[in-house]
Amino acid sequence: MRFASRLLLASALATAAIVPAAAEKLVMMHTNDTHSQIDPFDDDDMAGVLRRKVVIDSVRAHEPHTLLIDAGDMVQGSLFFTIFGGEVEERVSNALGYDLRILGNHEFDNGIDSMAHWMAMSDAELINTNYDMRGTRLVGKLFKPYTIKEVGGRRIGFIGINRDPEGLARVGTYDGVKYHDAIASANAAAWWLKNVEHCDAVVALTHIGYKVSDDIDDVTLAASSRDIDVIIGGHSHTVIDPATAKGREMGRLLNAAGDTILVAQTGKGARNLGIVELDLETLRPSSRYISVDGRLDSRVNADLAEMIASYRQGVDSLNAVRVATSAIPLPQGSPELLNYVTDFVLHRGNELAPGVDLAIMNRGGLRRSLPQGDITEGQIIMMMPFYNYIDVIDIKGSDLMDAFDVTAAFGGQGVSSNVTATVNTTTKKASNVKINGKPLDPDATYRLATIDYLSSGGDYMKPFTRGAKVAQSPNVIYYDLMDYMRARNETINPSTERRVKVVK
């Protein structure tokens, strides 16, 4: 028995000796484009910051090395931002314990001074690599060009990369910010971190989009890089499935050296918490998601719930006021919602200046669905939350044609009921543009109703800046829309026609 016991003990020790210890890893929890989504979404009951905190705290409780990261656009999209201007999001960010954050384009929405005021509250490290901010209040302690974390004997470098605000943010909101090429800046910073700072791995936090354009996006960055190991991105609201090996939304892309870069992005609103794990021995990353849903409601943090509750009175008051009734659901991105809003812009344009020929409205200006049944003030503001005003401009036909070409890159924009067109998303050209049944005349002058974001060149509509402004509404567009709905006092049932034909 004694011999047998020794044999068993020896066997157990030998077995234990060959079982490898769990490798150390850095667990990077990440979000992007959360867009002031404080509460769960109305349509699918996903997301919500109280639930997100439960997941974050659970991961931290089980993992010794964690970082919580946000890849931009933490604000804009709910009444919490409309009413409180960024205060709620900053307090929530601190309560959740974000470690690293970068800018998104919507952080500029209320201007540099407002951004600087609220982001000064942040406990997170703020990183931006390719903006020169020396002409703004954002310079100095607010933003660093990069940061390095030492974890398990490894040095991990982080950079923050953004798109050019010109053509993306409203004119006047980014004054003093100088943009440097995103791809060149990212690669230069990554080289510095690897070769001068001796980092073992480099993580690029980006708000340039997964696949947005041919020259600036995560796909292009990955293909041009030799020193970036992981890209955690935002802006395009892309859900990158870690299991996808082929297709448009691949989670691993080849770099300039033929190696793979892991690319992660979680969509919009934090319906999922992204997880990127970096094995600190092999430096190989992997990614997955944790759903943020109702199964977590019994475990919410009481202090955070109480803090959010202190802001609810203003939000609830707007959600209690009925404005109109819709016969059908009006989903975000649907032809019926885009048609309804664009036809309203045409109507309001004619009130501001007679003889408006057409209206154009951007899809990106409509951020939420409207429900079937009663529609409230709060829902209208959340549907089009930006401080846009309706403009009327006179524009030459050739410039208007150039603008239709620009819309081709977006798969077309909203046009009023008297307009039809075809856009090719591959060639980025428009054709067969007709206004009141007649082909667009490049030599004529047209009177156009649109929003000031577009008329000043937003969404890259630079051709509109060559027009002459005739009139502007004194009201923010959502107030004009409420007045329009109340005055008509009818059940909304808009056309479902696709006025712009899209070909590839």
QUIHUTA-V648129 format. One record per residue. RES is the residue in three letters. SS is DSSP state (~ for helix, > for strand, _ for the rest). PHI is phi as a letter, one per 20 degrees, with the letter a starting at -180 (none if undefined). Layout:
BEGIN
<<RES;SS;PHI> <RES;SS;PHI>>
END
This chain:
BEGIN
<<MET;_;none> <ARG;~;f> <PHE;~;f> <ALA;~;f> <SER;~;f> <ARG;~;f> <LEU;~;f> <LEU;~;f> <LEU;~;f> <ALA;~;f> <SER;~;f> <ALA;~;f> <LEU;~;f> <ALA;~;f> <THR;~;f> <ALA;~;f> <ALA;~;f> <ILE;~;e> <VAL;_;e> <PRO;_;f> <ALA;_;f> <ALA;_;f> <ALA;_;f> <GLU;_;f> <LYS;>;b> <LEU;>;e> <VAL;>;d> <MET;>;d> <MET;>;e> <HIS;>;b> <THR;>;c> <ASN;_;b> <ASP;_;l> <THR;_;f> <HIS;_;l> <SER;_;l> <GLN;_;e> <ILE;_;f> <ASP;_;e> <PRO;_;f> <PHE;_;f> <ASP;_;f> <ASP;_;f> <ASP;_;c> <ASP;_;l> <MET;_;d> <ALA;_;m> <GLY;_;o> <VAL;~;f> <LEU;~;f> <ARG;~;f> <ARG;~;f> <LYS;~;f> <VAL;~;g> <VAL;~;f> <ILE;~;g> <ASP;~;f> <SER;~;f> <VAL;~;f> <ARG;~;f> <ALA;~;f> <HIS;~;d> <GLU;_;d> <PRO;_;f> <HIS;_;c> <THR;>;c> <LEU;>;c> <LEU;>;d> <ILE;>;c> <ASP;>;c> <ALA;_;d> <GLY;_;n> <ASP;_;l> <MET;_;f> <VAL;_;d> <GLN;_;m> <GLY;_;q> <SER;_;c> <LEU;~;f> <PHE;~;f> <PHE;~;e> <THR;~;g> <ILE;~;e> <PHE;~;d> <GLY;_;m> <GLY;_;p> <GLU;~;f> <VAL;~;f> <GLU;~;f> <GLU;~;f> <ARG;~;f> <VAL;~;f> <SER;~;g> <ASN;~;f> <ALA;~;f> <LEU;~;e> <GLY;_;n> <TYR;_;f> <ASP;_;e> <LEU;>;c> <ARG;>;b> <ILE;_;c> <LEU;_;e> <GLY;_;d> <ASN;~;f> <HIS;~;f> <GLU;~;f> <PHE;~;e> <ASP;_;g> <ASN;_;e> <GLY;_;n> <ILE;~;f> <ASP;~;f> <SER;~;f> <MET;~;g> <ALA;~;f> <HIS;~;f> <TRP;~;f> <MET;~;f> <ALA;_;f> <MET;_;f> <SER;_;f> <ASP;_;e> <ALA;_;f> <GLU;>;f> <LEU;>;d> <ILE;>;c> <ASN;_;b> <THR;_;e> <ASN;_;d> <TYR;>;d> <ASP;>;e> <MET;_;d> <ARG;_;f> <GLY;_;e> <THR;_;c> <ARG;_;f> <LEU;_;e> <VAL;_;f> <GLY;_;n> <LYS;_;f> <LEU;_;f> <PHE;>;c> <LYS;>;d> <PRO;_;f> <TYR;>;a> <THR;>;b> <ILE;>;c> <LYS;>;d> <GLU;>;e> <VAL;>;c> <GLY;_;l> <GLY;_;n> <ARG;>;d> <ARG;>;d> <ILE;>;d> <GLY;>;e> <PHE;>;c> <ILE;>;c> <GLY;>;c> <ILE;>;c> <ASN;>;c> <ARG;_;e> <ASP;_;f> <PRO;_;f> <GLU;>;f> <GLY;_;n> <LEU;_;d> <ALA;>;e> <ARG;_;f> <VAL;_;g> <GLY;_;n> <THR;_;e> <TYR;_;c> <ASP;_;g> <GLY;_;n> <VAL;_;e> <LYS;>;d> <TYR;>;e> <HIS;_;d> <ASP;_;g> <ALA;~;f> <ILE;~;f> <ALA;~;f> <SER;~;f> <ALA;~;f> <ASN;~;f> <ALA;~;f> <ALA;~;f> <ALA;~;f> <TRP;~;f> <TRP;~;f> <LEU;~;f> <LYS;~;f> <ASN;~;e> <VAL;_;d> <GLU;_;e> <HIS;_;l> <CYS;_;f> <ASP;_;e> <ALA;>;b> <VAL;>;c> <VAL;>;d> <ALA;>;e> <LEU;>;e> <THR;>;c> <HIS;>;c> <ILE;_;c> <GLY;_;n> <TYR;_;f> <LYS;_;c> <VAL;_;d> <SER;_;b> <ASP;_;e> <ASP;_;d> <ILE;_;c> <ASP;_;a> <ASP;~;f> <VAL;~;f> <THR;~;f> <LEU;~;f> <ALA;~;g> <ALA;~;f> <SER;~;e> <SER;_;e> <ARG;_;c> <ASP;_;d> <ILE;_;e> <ASP;_;d> <VAL;>;c> <ILE;>;d> <ILE;>;d> <GLY;_;d> <GLY;_;a> <HIS;_;n> <SER;_;e> <HIS;_;l> <THR;_;e> <VAL;>;e> <ILE;_;e> <ASP;_;f> <PRO;_;g> <ALA;_;e> <THR;_;f> <ALA;_;d> <LYS;_;c> <GLY;_;o> <ARG;_;f> <GLU;_;d> <MET;_;f> <GLY;_;e> <ARG;>;c> <LEU;>;c> <LEU;>;f> <ASN;_;e> <ALA;_;f> <ALA;_;e> <GLY;_;n> <ASP;_;e> <THR;>;d> <ILE;>;d> <LEU;>;e> <VAL;>;c> <ALA;>;c> <GLN;_;b> <THR;>;d> <GLY;_;n> <LYS;_;b> <GLY;_;n> <ALA;_;m> <ARG;_;f> <ASN;>;c> <LEU;>;e> <GLY;>;f> <ILE;>;c> <VAL;>;d> <GLU;>;d> <LEU;>;d> <ASP;>;f> <LEU;_;f> <GLU;_;e> <THR;_;e> <LEU;_;m> <ARG;_;e> <PRO;>;e> <SER;>;b> <SER;>;b> <ARG;>;a> <TYR;>;c> <ILE;>;c> <SER;>;f> <VAL;_;d> <ASP;_;b> <GLY;~;f> <ARG;~;f> <LEU;~;e> <ASP;~;f> <SER;~;f> <ARG;~;d> <VAL;_;f> <ASN;_;e> <ALA;~;f> <ASP;~;f> <LEU;~;f> <ALA;~;f> <GLU;~;f> <MET;~;f> <ILE;~;f> <ALA;~;g> <SER;_;f> <TYR;_;d> <ARG;~;f> <GLN;~;g> <GLY;~;f> <VAL;~;f> <ASP;~;f> <SER;~;f> <LEU;~;f> <ASN;~;f> <ALA;_;e> <VAL;_;e> <ARG;>;f> <VAL;>;d> <ALA;>;b> <THR;>;c> <SER;>;d> <ALA;_;f> <ILE;_;c> <PRO;_;f> <LEU;>;c> <PRO;_;f> <GLN;_;g> <GLY;_;n> <SER;_;e> <PRO;~;g> <GLU;~;f> <LEU;~;f> <LEU;~;f> <ASN;~;f> <TYR;~;f> <VAL;~;f> <THR;~;f> <ASP;~;f> <PHE;~;f> <VAL;~;f> <LEU;~;f> <HIS;~;f> <ARG;~;f> <GLY;~;f> <ASN;~;f> <GLU;~;f> <LEU;~;f> <ALA;_;b> <PRO;_;f> <GLY;_;n> <VAL;_;f> <ASP;_;e> <LEU;>;a> <ALA;>;c> <ILE;>;c> <MET;>;c> <ASN;_;e> <ARG;~;g> <GLY;~;f> <GLY;~;e> <LEU;_;d> <ARG;_;d> <ARG;_;b> <SER;_;f> <LEU;>;d> <PRO;_;e> <GLN;_;f> <GLY;>;n> <ASP;>;f> <ILE;>;d> <THR;>;d> <GLU;~;g> <GLY;~;f> <GLN;~;f> <ILE;~;f> <ILE;~;f> <MET;~;f> <MET;~;f> <MET;_;c> <PRO;_;e> <PHE;_;e> <TYR;_;e> <ASN;_;e> <TYR;_;c> <ILE;>;f> <ASP;>;d> <VAL;>;d> <ILE;>;c> <ASP;>;e> <ILE;>;c> <LYS;>;f> <GLY;~;g> <SER;~;f> <ASP;~;f> <LEU;~;f> <MET;~;f> <ASP;~;g> <ALA;~;f> <PHE;~;f> <ASP;~;f> <VAL;~;f> <THR;~;f> <ALA;~;f> <ALA;_;f> <PHE;_;e> <GLY;_;m> <GLY;_;n> <GLN;_;d> <GLY;>;f> <VAL;>;c> <SER;_;f> <SER;_;f> <ASN;_;e> <VAL;>;c> <THR;>;c> <ALA;>;a> <THR;>;c> <VAL;>;c> <ASN;>;d> <THR;_;f> <THR;_;e> <THR;_;e> <LYS;_;l> <LYS;>;c> <ALA;>;d> <SER;>;b> <ASN;>;l> <VAL;>;f> <LYS;>;c> <ILE;>;c> <ASN;_;l> <GLY;_;n> <LYS;>;d> <PRO;>;g> <LEU;_;g> <ASP;_;e> <PRO;_;f> <ASP;_;e> <ALA;_;e> <THR;>;d> <TYR;>;d> <ARG;>;d> <LEU;>;d> <ALA;>;d> <THR;>;b> <ILE;>;d> <ASP;~;f> <TYR;~;g> <LEU;~;f> <SER;~;f> <SER;_;e> <GLY;_;o> <GLY;~;f> <ASP;~;l> <TYR;~;m> <MET;_;e> <LYS;~;g> <PRO;~;g> <PHE;~;f> <THR;~;f> <ARG;~;e> <GLY;_;e> <ALA;>;d> <LYS;>;f> <VAL;>;d> <ALA;>;b> <GLN;>;b> <SER;_;f> <PRO;_;f> <ASN;_;d> <VAL;_;g> <ILE;~;g> <TYR;~;f> <TYR;~;f> <ASP;~;f> <LEU;~;f> <MET;~;f> <ASP;~;f> <TYR;~;f> <MET;~;f> <ARG;~;f> <ALA;~;f> <ARG;~;f> <ASN;_;l> <GLU;_;c> <THR;>;f> <ILE;>;f> <ASN;_;b> <PRO;_;f> <SER;_;f> <THR;_;d> <GLU;_;f> <ARG;_;e> <ARG;_;f> <VAL;>;d> <LYS;>;e> <VAL;>;d> <VAL;>;c> <LYS;_;c>>
END
